């Protein structure tokens, strides 16, 4: 009997730390935001802006982990494989959440089954910029130059929106350009500034500083109207082109099976952060328009976007690999 009591007591003592851990309120340790692009990218900057606010409201650090590569698939795979305990989220974009499922003959995950939607985050702004060696100051002049020099121009693509939108533009106007894919925009901008590539459809985070410095020439924003960050730059519609049917958007998702109470807490805190005037102003300086949603609204939006991007890729002539 004494031996049995001792064994039971030892078992209870071993379980006490685990029970205490489960009893701790969420969150009780740092939370990871895995991002699909590298340090210095728009995604990195936006995740850090929001993460700083959340670290204060949640009482735990938000650690931004860059996992670039494979059009954002590497970041999504890492989150898919993570424990659904609320300590790993994908601060994702349209690249891993809508494009990868359409660009792979055998997708590495099912967006709608392998992730738990938390909230939509908003949309980003893109600008078409050229190296100064290209003698074009407007979109019509760029088209004329490309037609006069067939198959000479190439363009940097630091994400799938840049790749697909630029391919769609080229197809619409009947010009041939070579796409040069990069893991992330910071890598792409280096080659654009050096003249190794001729143009780029990039985020304001990447393009705006160099445009202001005069090292790049911005021809248009891919929005249907001008953007306050560069009000002198015409929209793609003003430049005589149709509005793009795709957009660059962001969303927060966790691995499948994330407990509802954790989803509710993260949704509440993220929605409050996106509505915070200080946070909104900081994000808008990067050309980002923050906007939250319910988890159900995000699930429906991702399903819709997978269909939209499937059509866009076909229009751009990009076949699944």
N, C-alpha and C positions, 0 to 999 in steps of 0.2 A: 504493500500500500504506500509506504513512504516514497518508494522509488517511482511509483506511478504518479504521485502528487508532484514529485520533483520534475518528472518529464513534462507533465502538463503545464507546470509553472514556467519551465524553460520555453515551451512552445508559445505561451502567452507573451512572454517577454520579447520573443523574436518578432511577434506580430504587432506589438505596440507601435514601433516606429512607422510601419506601413499604415496602420490605422490612423496615426497622427498625421501622416502625410495626406491621406485621403480626406481628413477632417479640415485641412487647411483651406481657407477661402481661395478661390481662383482670382487672379494668378498668384502663385507663390514663388515663381522663378522667372528669369528672362524669357521673353517671347521672340521667336525668330520670324522675320519676314524674308522669305527667299524671293529674289528678284531675277528675271530672265535676262538682264543685260548688265554690263560691267560697271565698275566705279566711274562716276562722272557722267553717266547717262541720265536722261530725263527721268527714267524709272528710279534710279538710285537717289536722285535729288528729291523726288516727290515722296518716296518711301521714308526718307530721313526727316523731311518736314513733318509728315503725319506722325511718324514714329516718336519724335520728340514730344509732341503733344500727348500722345497716348501713354508714353512712359510716365508722364506726370499724373494723368487721370487714373491709370491702372496701378501705379505704384511699383512698377517693374520695368527694367530696361527693355527697349525694343532693339534687337540686334538685326541689322540689315546684312543679309548674306547674298553675295552675287554668285549666280550660277549660270553664266552665259553659255551659249552654244546650242546647236541643233534647232535654230529658230525659236528658242525658248523652251524646247521640250525637256532639256536637262533639269531646269528648275521645277517644272511640273512633276516630273518623275520623282524627284527627291521628296516633294510634298506628298505625293500619292503614297509613297512608301513609309511616310512618317506615322507615328502613333497618333491616333485621333484624341489627343489629350489637351488640345488648345494651346500648345507651345510652338507649333510650326504652321505657318500660313504661307500661301503663295500670293505675293503682291504682284498679280499677274496683269498681262495685257492681252489684246486680241491675238498676239502671236501664238502663245501656247494654248490659249483657251478657245480660239476659233479657226486659226489658220493651220496649225499642225495637224489637226484631225483630217484636214482636206489635202494636205501636201504629202501625206504618207499613205502608201498603199496598205500598209499594216500599221496603223497608229499605235503608239506606245501606251496609250491610255484612252479611256472613254470619259470625255469631259463631264458628261451628265451623270455618270455612275460612279466615277472615282473621286469626285470632289464634293465638298459641302459648300454651297454658296453662302456668303455672309453679307456682302453689300457691293453694289456698283460704286465706283470711285469717281468717274468723270471721263472727260475726253481731252485729248491733247491737240496742239496746233502744229502744223508742218509748213515749212517754207521751201520753195525750190530755189536753190542757189547755184551759181556757176563760178568756176575759177576765173580770175580776171583775164586770162589768156583767151577766153571764149568771147568773141566780139558780138555778144548779144546783151541787150539791155531790157528786152521784153520777151514774153513768151512767143509772140509771132516772129520776132527776130531769131529766137532759138530754133524754132521750127524751120525757118528758111535756111539757117546755117546748117542744120542737120541734113536737110534735103540736098543742099549743095555739096555736102561732104558725107555721102552715105557710108554707114558702118564704121565711121571714124570715132564718133563720140562714145564714151562709156559713162556709167553712173554708179556711184557708191550706194549701197543699200545696207544700212545698219540695223534694219529690222524688217519684218514682213510687210508692214504698211508701206514703207518706202519702196520696197521691191515691187509689190503688186500695183500700187498707185502709179508709179513711174512707168511700169510696163503697160498699164491701161492707157495712160496718156500717150505713150509712143504709138500704140496701136490705133488710138482714135485719130491721130493726126497723120499717120502713115510714114513714120520715120523709124529707122533701125538704130538701136543703141545697144551696147553690151552691158549687162548687169554685172557688177563686181560685188558679191556678197561679203559682209563682215559680221563678226560675232556681235558687235556693238557699235554705236555711233562714235564714241571717242576714237576707236580705231579707224573708222571711215573718214572722219574729219581730218585726220592727219594726212591721209593721202590726197584729199581734196585740196587742202592748203598747199601741198607741195606740187600740185598739178599732175600727179600720177593718174587721178581720175578727173573728169571734166565737170560733172555736176552731181548734185545730191538733193534729194527731197528729205529734209531733216527737221527735227524738233527745234523749237526756238531756243531751248537750253543749249543746243550745239551750234546753231547757226547765228543767232542774234549777236553774240559778242564779237564774232569775226566780221559780221556785216558792219557793225558800228566802227570797227577798227579799219575797215576798208580793204580787208584781205579777201573778202568774198563779195560777189554781187548778187543780191536777192531779186528774183524776177517776179515772184508771185507767192501768195499763200494758197494752200490747197482748200481753204475754206471757201464758202460761197460769198463771204463778205470780208472786208478788211479787218485786220486785227489791231487792237490798241498798242501792242508792243512795237509794231512797225506800220504806223498809219499811212505812210507814203507808198507802201507796197500794195499793188492791186491784188484782188482776189483772182482765183483761177477763172471764175465766171466772167469778171470784168475783162480778163485776157482773152475772151472768146471761146473758152472751153466749157464743157458741161460739168456740172457738180459731180464730184466723185461719189459713187454709191456706198463706199466704205469709209470708216472712220477709225482713228486710233484711240482705243479706250482702255480703261484700267478697271480691275475688279479684285476684291479680296475673297479668296476661297481657302478652305481647309481640306484635309484629307476626308475621305468618306467616313461616315459614322461619327462625326463630331457631335458631342452631346448638345441637345437643344439649349440648355442653360448657358453653355459657353458661346454658342452662336448668338444668342440673345444679348449676352454681355458685350461681346466684341462688336456686334452690330450697333448697339446703343452708343458705345464709346467712339466708334469710328464715325457714325453719323454726326455726333456732337463735335468731333474734331473738324470734319469737313465744313460744318456750319460756323465754326469759330472765325470771326472776322480777320484775326491776325493770320491764322492758317490759310484762309482763303486768299488773302492778299499775297502771301508768300508764294502760293501755288500759281496764282495768276501771273506773277512775274516770270514764271517759267512757261507761260502760254497755256496753262492747264485750267480747265473749267470744272471745278469739283462738284459732284452731285451724288448723293447716296440713294439707296433703294432698299426695299425689303429683300430678304433672302429669296422669297418666291418670285419677286420681280426680276431678280438677277438670273435665276434659273431659266425663266422664260426668255429673257434677253439673250442669254448664251445660246440657247437652242435656236433662236431666230438668227443670230449672228453666224452660226455654223453654216446655215443655209445660204446666207448672203455672201459669205466668203467663198463658198463652193462655186457660186455663180461668177464671182469676181475673178477667181483664179482661172476659170475656164475662159472668160473674156480676155484675160491677159495672156492667154496661151501658155499657162504654167501647168504642166502635167504632174500628177502625183508620182513620187519617186519610191 
